[in-house]
């Protein structure tokens, strides 16, 4: 299926990253694996199209930055940031920690949370892709509906059309 969003997996555990990338590729997804949080930040902010992000939480960094920092950056700086499907895929943060992230981060939080090993990464990508498409379709329908309503208001009625028509005689007098 070629119309699916590409998937980006960001995890510093090379074995888990390689396994996730392989599983997604075997299922026919376009996928890229990134093992460094800074590299992911640089690359993904420049990526203007939507994608599914499957993101680890802990990156064992001296500065203490986590996947939440990347999520906040993408939510604020990416063109699709507010609706970008970002799935936290972690073995260290639990459901309670994820709920705290939602509460504290609100609109800058990940879209969903999955405990590593509890759900296949292909299923996570599929659900995130499907959710994004439903949102995008709804948004496009609403925009189209607004455009049509605005268009109906601005369409001149027949009498107004005559007033807007430029007649050759009017042009000569100018």
C-alpha positions in Angstrom: 0.0 0.0 0.0 1.8 3.1 -1.2 -0.5 5.8 0.1 0.3 5.3 3.7 2.3 7.9 5.6 6.0 7.1 6.0 7.1 6.0 9.4 10.0 7.4 11.4 11.2 5.3 14.3 13.5 7.1 16.8 15.2 5.0 19.5 18.7 4.8 20.8 18.5 1.1 21.5 20.0 -0.1 18.2 18.6 -3.7 18.5 15.1 -2.5 19.1 15.4 0.2 16.4 16.7 -2.4 13.8 13.9 -4.9 14.7 11.2 -2.2 14.4 12.5 -0.9 11.0 12.8 -4.5 9.7 9.2 -5.4 10.9 7.8 -2.3 9.3 9.7 -2.8 6.0 8.6 -6.4 5.8 5.0 -5.2 6.2 5.5 -2.8 3.2 5.9 0.5 5.1 8.3 3.2 4.0 10.4 3.6 7.1 13.4 5.4 8.4 15.2 4.6 11.7 17.1 7.3 13.6 19.1 6.5 16.8 20.0 10.0 17.9 17.6 12.5 19.3 19.5 15.6 18.0 19.7 14.1 14.5 16.0 13.3 14.6 15.2 16.9 15.7 17.3 18.4 12.8 15.9 16.1 10.2 12.2 16.0 11.2 11.7 19.7 11.6 12.8 20.1 8.0 10.5 17.3 6.8 7.4 19.3 5.7 5.1 16.4 4.9 3.2 14.4 7.6 4.6 11.1 8.9 4.0 8.7 11.7 6.6 9.0 14.4 7.2 6.1 16.7 9.3 7.5 19.5 11.2 6.1 22.5 11.1 8.1 25.8 14.5 7.6 27.4 17.7 8.4 25.5 20.2 8.1 28.3 21.6 11.6 27.7 23.7 13.7 30.0 21.4 16.7 29.4 18.3 14.6 30.4 16.4 15.3 27.2 13.8 12.7 26.3 11.4 11.9 23.6 9.0 14.5 25.1 11.5 17.2 24.1 11.3 16.1 20.4 7.5 15.9 20.6 7.3 19.5 21.9 9.6 20.7 19.2 7.6 19.0 16.4 4.3 20.1 17.8 5.4 23.7 17.7 7.7 23.8 14.6 6.5 21.2 12.1 3.8 22.3 9.6 1.6 19.4 10.6 2.8 19.5 14.2 -0.5 19.9 16.0 -1.9 16.7 14.4 1.2 14.8 13.6 0.7 11.2 14.8 3.4 10.7 17.5 3.3 7.4 19.3 5.3 7.0 22.4 6.8 3.5 22.2 8.6 2.9 25.5 9.8 0.2 27.8 10.5 2.6 30.7 7.6 5.0 30.9 4.4 3.4 31.9 0.7 4.4 31.3 0.7 6.6 34.4 3.8 8.4 33.1 2.2 8.9 29.7 -0.9 10.3 31.3 1.2 12.7 33.3 2.9 13.8 30.0 -0.5 14.4 28.5 -1.6 16.4 31.5 1.6 18.4 31.7 2.2 18.8 28.0 -1.4 19.1 26.8 -1.2 20.0 23.1 2.5 19.3 23.0 2.2 15.7 24.2 2.4 12.5 22.1 -0.8 11.3 20.4 -0.6 7.8 22.0 1.4 5.4 24.1 2.4 1.8 23.7 4.5 -0.3 26.0 7.3 -2.0 24.0 6.5 -5.6 23.5 2.8 -5.2 24.2 1.7 -4.4 20.6 3.4 -5.0 17.3 5.0 -1.9 15.9 3.2 -2.5 12.5 -0.1 -2.3 14.3 1.0 0.9 16.0 1.9 2.5 12.7 -1.3 1.4 11.1 -3.5 2.8 13.8 -1.6 6.1 13.8 -1.8 6.4 10.0 -5.5 5.6 10.1 -6.2 8.2 12.8 -4.3 10.9 11.0 -6.2 10.2 7.7 -9.5 10.4 9.5 -8.5 13.7 11.0 -7.2 15.1 7.7 -10.4 14.0 5.9 -12.6 15.7 8.5 -10.5 18.8 8.4 -10.6 18.9 4.6 -14.4 18.4 4.6 -14.9 21.2 7.1 -12.7 23.5 5.0 -14.6 22.7 1.9 -17.9 23.2 3.6 -16.7 26.7 4.9 -15.4 27.6 1.4 -18.8 26.6 -0.2 -20.7 28.6 2.4 -18.5 31.6 1.9 -18.8 31.2 -1.9 -22.6 31.1 -1.7 -22.6 34.4 0.2 -20.3 36.1 -2.3 -22.0 34.9 -5.5 -23.7 37.9 -7.1 -27.3 37.5 -8.0 -28.3 38.2 -11.6 -29.2 41.9 -11.2 -25.8 42.4 -9.5 -24.1 40.7 -12.4 -25.4 43.3 -14.8 -24.0 46.1 -12.7 -20.6 44.3 -12.7 -20.5 43.8 -16.4 -18.3 46.3 -18.3 -20.0 47.4 -21.5 -18.0 48.6 -24.5 -19.7 52.0 -24.4 -18.6 52.5 -20.8 -15.0 51.8 -21.9 -15.1 54.5 -24.6 -16.3 57.1 -22.2 -13.3 56.6 -19.9 
